[in-house]
Amino acid sequence: MAAFNFPNSPSVNDTHTENSVTFKWNGTIWNRVGVAGAQGATGAAGAQGAQGAQGHQGVQGAANATTINSNTNNYLITGTGTANTIQGEANLTFDGDILRIKDASNDGALSQVIKLGNDSSGAGTGSQINLGVANGNESTSACINGFLDSAGGTSFAIKTAGTYANQGTVAERARIDSSGRLLIGATSVDPLWGVSASLAVEGTTGNASAINISRNSNDGSPPYLTFGKSRGTSIGSDTVVQSGDTLGTIAFVGADGTDKENSGALIAAEVDGTPGSNDMPGRLVFKTTADGASSSTERLRIDSSGNIGIGTASPTARFDVRRSDADGLIAEFHTSTGYGIDIGSSQSVAYISSGSSQDFIFKSNAGSGQTERLRIKSDGTVQTNGAADIKIADGNLVRGTAGHGIDFSANSHATGMTSELFDSYEEGTWTPTVFSTSAGTFTYLSQHGVYTKIGNWVFCTGIVQATVGGTESGLIRIGELPFNSVNLSGIYAQVLITDYGNWDSYTGHLGGYVEKGDNHIVLLHINEGVSSTVATSDWGTNTYVYFSFSYRI
C-alpha cells in the first residue's frame, strides 16, 4: 500500500490530494473521498407533460433553509434544529394524482404511515381528515375524525354534507363509539327492551329508520337475515344448545313515556327437543302484551311437528285451539257484515252456530264438484238436497221432545185428514189378567202378551190360562192392556179370539171388544148375530184364551 504524507494541524473539512486520491479531515481522522462514477447513458426523451397548476407562494425560509425549486412553484422545507428532522410548510398543497406514503421496512407488521395528533384533552377534541371537492374554495364535503367522547372514551365518526351546494356544512352519519358499537343516525345508544345493541339505527323518517337487504344474482337464492346461538362462552363456539333455549327473538318495542324497555309483541324461535349433530328441532312462538301488562304472553306457537297451538303450549293436532276459561267462543269466522260461523263451548256443551237468519249447509264432493247434501235452516228445519236418502250407519235417530216426529205433509191427503205427523213408535210385552166384575179368584197357568205401538194405534197378541175359584159372580174381563183406549163415542176395537178351551159353559163363538177409555177387554158369547156377556161362572179349570186385537189410543 502507498504511503501518504498529510499536513499537520488541519482544519475541519480541509482536503488533501496525493497520488490521485483525495481525503477530507473531519476533525478526528482523514476520510477518503469517493470518486464520481462514469456518466450514464442518456435515456429516451419523455412525452411532454401537462401544464401544472399554479402553486402557493412559499413562506420565507429560515436561515440555512433548503429551498427546492420546481419551475414557478416554491415548496419550502425547513430544518428544525434537530438532527435528521425536517418540518413542512403549514398548508401543503399537492397537485399530483396520487400521494403515496409507504413504510419501506416491509417486515409484515402494522406501520404508522400517517399520524394525526391533538394536544387537547376535553370531550369532543381529536383529529380530523377533511375530504373536499375543488369547487373554487375547496370546501369540505366529507370528513373522518377521531375524538374523545362524553363518556371519556374514544370514538370514530364519519360526516358528510347533504348536497354539493352545502359543502363546508357536514353532519355526522355514523360513528363507532368507545364500546365498539356502530351507531347510524345517533351519537349514543338508546336502549330498546333493555338491550344496548352493537348496531343501532335511529332516525326521524322512514328512510332514516330502515334497513334494506338486497341480493342480485342470477339464481333463486335470497338475501339472508340469520340468527345464531350456542352455549359456548367464546367467539366461534359451537357448544350445543338445549331444549327450550331461545335461538333468536324479534321484539317490537314502543316508548311508554318513560323509556323503551317493554315490548308490545315479539316472535321467538326456540329449540323444541333435544338437538344433535345436524339435528335442530325448533318452534316459533308468537307473543303479545295485554293492556295494562308490562310483559308479553304467548298467544300462538308452531311446534317442531308442524302443529299449531293457540292457547296451548302442547298442541296435539294440526290446529289446536283452547281457552283457559270454561265458557266462551273458541273461533269466529265472519264476513265484514257479520255473517259466518261461531265455534264455542261451555262446561256442559260444545256448539257451532251461524249468524243471524242464516242456514247451515253441508256439502261433499263425489268427484264432480261440491254438492249440497244437508241443510239446517235458520228456523231449525233439517232438509236434504232432495236427491239422496238420509242414512244412519250406526246408532239411532232419537226424538228429543214428545209430540214431534216425521211430518208427511208433503204427501197428498184425504179430506178428513187430521194429522200427517208420525210421532211415536214402541214395542214391548204385557201381562194379561182375568178378573170378574163382581167376585171370583183366578189362579194362572199362563200369562203372556206382546204389543207394538205405531203412532196412536196399538197392536196386541197374547194368551191367558187360569182356573177360577171361590164365589163366582159378575162378568169376565181380560185386563192390564198396555194403554188405555181412546174414549170416543161409538169407538170400540174388536178382539179376535183365535183359540179357546176348557170352558164350563159357552154359547156359540167367543169374541170381545176393548172397552173405550179403559184398558180391558169385554168377552162376549156370539151366536148367529146375538151376543151376550160371559159370566164368571162360565170360566172353568185351566180355561185358556188366545187373542189378537188392535185399538186406538
C-alpha positions in Angstrom: 0.0 0.0 0.0 1.3 3.5 -0.9 2.2 5.9 2.0 0.6 9.3 2.2 2.0 12.5 3.7 -0.7 14.5 5.4 -0.3 18.1 6.6 -0.1 19.0 10.3 -2.8 20.9 12.2 -5.6 20.6 9.5 -8.9 22.4 9.9 -12.3 20.6 9.7 -13.3 19.9 6.1 -9.7 20.5 4.8 -8.9 18.3 1.9 -5.6 16.7 0.8 -4.9 15.1 -2.6 -2.0 12.8 -3.2 -1.4 10.1 -5.8 -4.8 11.0 -7.4 -6.6 10.2 -4.1 -8.5 12.9 -2.1 -9.0 12.8 1.7 -11.1 15.1 3.9 -10.4 15.9 7.6 -13.5 15.6 9.9 -11.7 16.9 13.0 -10.5 13.4 14.1 -9.4 11.4 11.1 -8.8 11.7 7.4 -11.6 10.1 5.4 -11.1 9.2 1.8 -13.5 11.0 -0.6 -15.0 8.7 -3.3 -14.5 9.4 -7.0 -17.6 10.1 -9.2 -18.7 7.3 -11.4 -18.7 7.4 -15.2 -21.5 9.3 -17.0 -24.6 7.1 -17.6 -26.2 6.7 -21.0 -28.9 9.3 -21.9 -32.4 7.9 -21.5 -35.1 8.3 -24.2 -37.0 11.6 -24.3 -40.3 11.5 -22.3 -43.6 12.9 -23.7 -44.5 16.5 -23.0 -46.3 16.7 -19.6 -49.5 18.8 -19.0 -49.0 22.3 -17.6 -49.2 22.1 -13.7 -51.4 24.3 -11.6 -50.0 27.4 -10.0 -48.6 26.6 -6.6 -49.0 28.6 -3.4 -46.2 31.1 -2.6 -43.9 29.6 -0.1 -43.1 31.5 3.1 -39.7 32.9 3.7 -37.2 30.2 4.7 -35.3 30.4 7.9 -31.5 30.8 8.0 -29.7 27.8 6.4 -33.1 26.6 5.0 -33.0 24.5 1.8 -35.3 25.7 -1.0 -36.4 23.2 -3.6 -37.3 24.9 -6.9 -39.7 23.4 -9.4 -40.5 25.8 -12.2 -42.5 28.6 -10.7 -43.7 26.7 -7.7 -41.7 27.0 -4.5 -42.1 24.4 -1.8 -40.4 25.1 1.5 -38.8 22.6 3.8 -37.0 24.0 6.8 -34.6 22.5 9.3 -36.0 22.3 12.9 -32.7 22.3 14.7 -32.9 18.6 15.4 -30.7 16.2 13.6 -32.3 14.3 10.7 -35.6 16.2 11.1 -37.4 18.5 8.7 -40.6 20.4 9.1 -43.2 21.0 6.3 -45.0 24.2 5.4 -48.2 24.9 7.4 -50.5 24.4 4.4 -49.0 21.9 2.0 -50.6 21.7 -1.5 -50.2 18.5 -3.5 -51.1 19.0 -7.2 -50.5 15.4 -8.4 -52.9 12.5 -8.8 -51.6 10.1 -6.2 -49.8 10.8 -2.9 -48.3 7.5 -1.8 -46.8 7.1 1.7 -45.1 3.8 2.3 -43.3 2.1 5.1 -40.2 0.6 3.4 -39.4 -1.8 6.2 -41.7 -4.4 4.7 -41.5 -6.5 7.8 -45.2 -7.6 7.9 -46.0 -5.6 10.9 -48.6 -2.7 11.1 -47.0 0.6 10.5 -48.0 4.2 11.3 -47.5 6.0 8.0 -49.8 8.9 8.9 -50.3 10.0 12.5 -52.5 13.0 13.4 -52.4 14.4 16.9 -54.1 17.0 19.1 -52.7 18.1 22.5 -56.2 18.9 23.8 -57.9 16.5 26.2 -61.5 17.7 26.5 -64.6 15.9 25.3 -65.1 16.4 21.5 -61.5 17.1 20.8 -59.4 15.0 18.5 -58.1 14.9 14.9 -59.9 15.1 11.6 -59.2 14.3 7.9 -61.3 16.5 5.6 -62.2 15.4 2.1 -63.3 18.1 -0.3 -64.3 18.8 -3.9 -62.5 21.6 -5.7 -65.4 24.0 -6.3 -63.4 27.2 -6.0 -62.9 27.2 -2.3 -62.1 23.5 -1.7 -64.9 23.3 1.0 -65.2 20.1 2.9 -67.8 17.6 1.6 -66.9 14.7 4.0 -64.6 14.2 6.9 -63.4 11.4 9.2 -62.5 12.2 12.7 -61.4 10.5 16.0 -62.2 12.3 19.2 -62.8 11.9 22.9 -66.5 11.3 23.7 -68.5 12.4 26.7 -68.0 9.1 28.4 -64.3 9.6 28.4 -63.6 7.0 25.7 -62.6 7.4 22.1 -65.0 7.4 19.2 -64.7 7.4 15.4 -67.2 9.4 13.3 -67.9 9.8 9.6 -69.6 13.0 8.4 -70.9 14.2 5.0 -72.5 17.2 3.5 -76.1 16.6 2.4 -75.6 18.2 -1.1 -72.9 19.7 -3.3 -74.2 23.2 -2.6 -73.9 22.6 1.2 -70.2 21.7 1.2 -68.5 23.0 4.2 -71.5 22.1 6.4 -71.3 18.5 7.3 -73.3 16.3 9.6 -72.5 13.1 11.4 -73.8 10.0 9.6 -72.2 7.1 11.5 -69.9 6.5 14.4 -68.1 3.7 16.2 -68.2 4.6 19.9 -65.7 3.6 22.6 -67.6 0.3 23.3 -67.2 -0.7 19.6 -70.9 -0.1 18.8 -71.8 1.1 15.3 -74.3 3.9 15.5 -76.1 5.2 12.4 -78.2 8.3 12.9 -77.4 8.7 16.6 -74.5 9.7 18.7 -75.3 7.4 21.6 -77.2 4.2 22.2 -80.9 4.5 23.1 -81.5 1.0 24.8 -84.5 -0.9 23.4 -86.0 -3.8 25.5 -83.0 -3.4 27.9 -80.5 -4.0 25.0 -77.7 -1.6 24.0 -77.0 -3.2 20.7 -73.7 -3.4 18.8 -75.5 -2.0 15.7 -78.1 0.8 16.2 -80.1 2.7 13.5 -82.2 5.6 14.6 -83.9 8.3 12.6 -86.9 10.6 12.3 -88.1 9.5 8.9 -89.0 6.1 7.3 -85.9 6.1 5.2 -83.6 7.1 8.0 -85.0 4.4 10.3 -84.9 1.5 7.8 -82.6 -1.4 6.9 -82.7 -2.9 3.4 -81.1 -6.2 2.5 -81.0 -6.9 -1.3 -79.3 -9.7 -3.4 -78.7 -9.5 -7.1 -77.7 -12.9 -8.5 -78.9 -14.9 -11.5 -80.4 -17.7 -9.3 -83.3 -18.4 -6.9 -81.3 -17.7 -3.8 -82.4 -14.9 -1.4 -80.7 -12.5 0.9 -80.4 -13.6 4.5 -81.0 -12.3 8.0 -79.6 -15.1 10.2 -79.6 -15.5 14.0 -77.2 -17.9 15.7 -77.0 -19.3 19.3 -74.6 -21.6 21.1 -74.0 -22.4 24.8 -70.3 -21.6 24.4 -68.6 -18.6 26.1 -66.1 -17.7 23.4 -66.2 -16.3 19.8 -66.8 -19.0 17.3 -68.0 -21.6 19.8 -70.3 -24.5 18.7 -71.3 -25.7 22.1 -74.7 -27.5 21.7 -77.9 -25.7 22.8 -80.6 -27.4 24.8 -84.3 -27.9 24.5 -86.2 -24.7 25.4 -83.2 -22.4 24.6 -84.2 -19.3 22.5 -82.3 -19.2 19.2 -83.5 -15.7 18.3 -86.1 -13.0 19.1 -87.7 -10.2 17.2 -89.1 -7.7 19.6 -91.4 -4.8 18.9 -90.9 -2.0 21.4 -92.7 1.3 21.9 -91.9 4.3 24.1 -94.3 4.4 27.1 -93.4 8.0 28.1 -90.6 6.8 30.4 -88.4 4.5 28.3 -88.5 1.8 25.6 -88.0 -1.1 27.9 -91.2 -3.0 27.4 -92.3 -5.0 24.2 -95.8 -4.8 22.7 -95.2 -8.1 20.9 -92.4 -10.5 20.0 -91.6 -13.5 17.8 -89.2 -16.1 19.3 -87.5 -19.1 17.8 -86.9 -21.8 20.4 -85.3 -25.3 20.5 -88.2 -27.8 20.5 -86.5 -31.1 21.5 -83.0 -32.5 22.1 -80.6 -31.3 19.4 -77.9 -33.5 17.9 -75.4 -33.4 15.0 -77.2 -31.9 12.0 -80.5 -32.1 14.1 -82.0 -28.9 15.4 -85.8 -29.2 16.2 -87.4 -25.8 16.6 -90.6 -24.0 17.2 -91.9 -20.5 16.6 -93.6 -18.7 19.4 -95.7 -15.5 19.0 -96.4 -13.3 22.0 -98.4 -10.1 22.6 -98.7 -7.9 25.7 -102.2 -7.4 27.2 -103.5 -3.9 28.1 -102.1 -2.9 31.5 -99.3 -5.5 31.4 -95.6 -4.9 31.0 -94.6 -8.4 29.7 -95.7 -10.4 26.7 -97.8 -13.6 26.9 -97.7 -16.5 24.4 -100.7 -16.5 22.0 -99.7 -18.9 19.3 -96.9 -21.4 18.5 -95.9 -23.7 15.7 -94.1 -26.7 17.1 -91.4 -28.9 15.5 -94.0 -31.4 14.2 -96.0 -28.6 12.4 -98.9 -28.5 14.9 -100.3 -25.0 15.5 -101.4 -24.3 19.1 -103.5 -21.3 20.2 -104.0 -21.2 24.0 -101.9 -24.3 24.5 -98.1 -25.0 24.6 -98.6 -28.6 23.6 -100.8 -28.8 20.5 -102.0 -32.3 19.7 -103.5 -31.6 16.3 -102.5 -29.7 13.2 -104.7 -26.8 14.5 -105.3 -26.9 18.3 -107.3 -24.0 19.8 -108.1 -23.9 23.5 -109.4 -21.3 26.0 -108.1 -21.0 29.5 -111.6 -20.4 30.9 -114.5 -22.8 30.8 -117.0 -20.9 28.7 -116.9 -18.8 25.6 -116.2 -18.6 21.9 -113.2 -20.5 20.6 -113.4 -19.3 17.0 -115.4 -16.9 14.8 -115.4 -17.0 11.0 -117.4 -14.0 9.8 -117.7 -11.6 6.8 -117.4 -7.9 7.3 -121.3 -7.8 7.5 -121.4 -10.2 10.4 -122.4 -13.4 8.6 -120.5 -16.5 9.4 -119.9 -19.3 12.0 -119.1 -19.3 15.7 -117.5 -22.2 17.5 -117.6 -22.3 21.2 -118.2 -24.3 24.4 -119.5 -24.2 27.9 -119.0 -26.6 30.7 -121.9 -28.7 29.5 -122.0 -28.3 25.7 -119.9 -27.5 22.7 -121.6 -25.7 19.8 -121.4 -24.4 16.3 -123.7 -21.5 15.5 -124.5 -19.4 12.4 -125.0 -15.7 12.0 -128.4 -14.1 12.3 -131.1 -15.7 9.9 -128.5 -18.0 8.2 -128.8 -21.6 7.2 -126.1 -24.3 7.8 -125.2 -26.1 4.6 -123.2 -29.3 4.4 -121.5 -30.3 1.1 -119.5 -33.2 -0.2 -117.6 -33.9 -3.4 -118.2 -37.1 -5.2 -115.6 -36.2 -7.9 -117.5 -33.7 -9.9 -117.6 -30.7 -7.6 -119.2 -29.6 -4.3 -122.8 -30.6 -3.9 -125.1 -29.7 -1.1 -126.1 -32.8 0.9 -127.8 -31.4 4.1 -129.2 -28.1 5.2 -130.2 -26.9 8.7 -132.3 -23.9 8.1 -132.4 -20.9 10.4 -135.8 -21.9 11.7 -134.4 -25.4 12.8 -135.8 -27.3 9.8 -133.4 -30.0 8.5 -133.6 -30.9 4.8 -131.5 -32.8 2.3 -130.9 -31.7 -1.3 -133.8 -34.0 -2.4 -131.6 -36.4 -4.3 -130.3 -38.7 -1.6 -131.6 -40.7 1.3 -130.6 -39.9 4.9 -128.6 -42.9 6.1 -127.6 -43.6 9.7 -124.7 -46.0 9.5 -124.9 -46.9 13.2 -126.9 -45.8 16.2 -130.5 -44.5 16.4 -132.4 -41.4 15.4 -133.6 -40.1 18.7 -136.5 -37.7 19.1 -135.9 -35.4 22.0 -139.4 -33.9 22.6 -142.8 -35.7 22.8 -145.4 -34.8 20.2 -142.9 -34.4 17.4 -142.0 -36.9 14.7 -141.9 -37.4 11.0 -144.1 -35.0 9.1 -145.7 -36.3 5.9 -147.5 -33.1 5.0 -145.7 -33.1 1.6 -147.9 -36.1 0.6 -151.5 -35.8 -0.7 -154.1 -36.5 2.0 -157.8 -37.4 2.4 -160.4 -34.8 3.0 -160.8 -35.8 6.6 -157.1 -35.7 7.4 -156.4 -34.5 11.0 -152.7 -35.2 11.2 -149.8 -36.1 9.0 -147.3 -36.4 11.8 -145.8 -39.8 12.7 -144.8 -39.1 16.2 -144.5 -42.4 18.1 -143.3 -46.0 17.9 -143.0 -48.5 20.7 -142.9 -52.3 21.2 -142.9 -54.5 24.3 -144.6 -57.1 26.4 -147.6 -57.0 28.8 -149.1 -59.4 31.3 -152.8 -60.1 30.7 -155.0 -60.9 33.6 -158.6 -62.3 34.1 -160.9 -60.7 36.6 -164.6 -60.6 37.5 -166.7 -57.5 37.7 -168.1 -59.0 41.0 -166.4 -62.0 42.6 -164.0 -64.7 41.7 -160.5 -65.8 42.4 -158.1 -66.8 39.5 -155.1 -69.0 39.6 -152.8 -68.6 36.5 -151.1 -71.3 34.5 -150.0 -69.0 31.7 -149.9 -65.2 31.1 -148.1 -63.7 28.1 -148.7 -60.7 25.8 -146.8 -58.6 23.3 -147.6 -55.3 21.7 -146.5 -52.8 19.1 -147.5 -49.2 19.2 -147.3 -47.2 15.9 -148.5 -43.6 16.2 -151.8 -43.7 18.1 -152.6 -47.4 17.3 -151.6 -50.4 19.5 -151.4 -54.0 18.1 -151.6 -56.8 20.7 -151.5 -60.6 20.8 -151.4 -62.9 23.8 -152.6 -65.9 25.9 -154.1 -66.2 29.3 -154.9 -69.5 31.1 -156.3 -69.7 34.6 -158.6 -71.6 37.0 -161.4 -69.7 38.7 -162.2 -70.4 42.4 -164.2 -69.1 45.2 -167.5 -67.3 44.8 -168.2 -66.8 41.1 -170.4 -63.9 40.1 -170.3 -61.0 37.7 -168.8 -60.8 34.2 -165.4 -61.9 32.9 -162.9 -59.3 31.7 -159.3 -59.6 30.4 -157.3 -56.7 31.8 -153.9 -54.9 32.1 -153.8 -53.7 28.4 -150.6 -51.7 27.9 -152.5 -48.4 27.1 -156.0 -47.1 27.7 -158.1 -46.9 24.6 -159.5 -43.6 23.2 -162.7 -42.5 24.8 -164.8 -41.6 21.8 -168.5 -42.4 21.4 -169.0 -45.4 19.2 -165.3 -46.4 19.0 -164.9 -50.0 20.0 -162.0 -52.1 19.0 -162.9 -55.7 18.1 -161.0 -58.5 19.7 -160.3 -61.7 17.7 -160.3 -64.8 19.8 -158.1 -67.3 17.8 -158.4 -70.2 20.2 -160.0 -71.0 23.5 -160.9 -74.1 25.6 -161.8 -75.8 28.9 -164.8 -73.6 29.5 -167.5 -74.7 31.8 -170.1 -73.2 29.6 -170.3 -71.1 26.4 -172.7 -70.5 23.6 -171.6 -70.1 20.0 -168.3 -68.4 19.3 -166.1 -66.4 21.8 -165.3 -62.9 20.9 -164.9 -59.5 22.6 -164.1 -55.8 22.4 -161.8 -53.2 24.1 -163.7 -51.0 26.5 -163.5 -47.3 25.4 -161.5 -45.1 27.7 -160.2 -48.2 29.6 -157.5 -50.9 29.5 -159.5 -54.1 29.5 -161.3 -56.5 27.1 -165.0 -57.4 27.5 -165.6 -61.0 26.5 -168.8 -62.0 24.6 -170.6 -65.1 23.5 -171.5 -64.6 19.8 -174.2 -66.8 18.3 -175.7 -66.0 14.9 -175.7 -62.3 15.4 -176.7 -62.4 19.0 -174.0 -61.6 21.6 -174.1 -61.8 25.3 -171.5 -61.2 28.0 -169.6 -64.0 29.6 -170.4 -64.8 33.2 -167.7 -65.6 35.7 -169.3 -69.0 36.3 -168.7 -69.9 32.7 -164.9 -70.0 33.3 -163.7 -73.4 34.4 -160.5 -75.2 35.3 -157.4 -74.3 33.2 -159.6 -72.3 30.8 -157.5 -70.6 28.1 -158.0 -67.8 25.6 -155.7 -66.8 22.6 -156.4 -63.4 21.3 -155.3 -60.7 18.8 -156.6 -57.2 18.5 -155.7 -53.6 17.7 -157.1 -50.4 19.2 -156.7 -46.7 19.1 -155.4 -44.7 22.0 
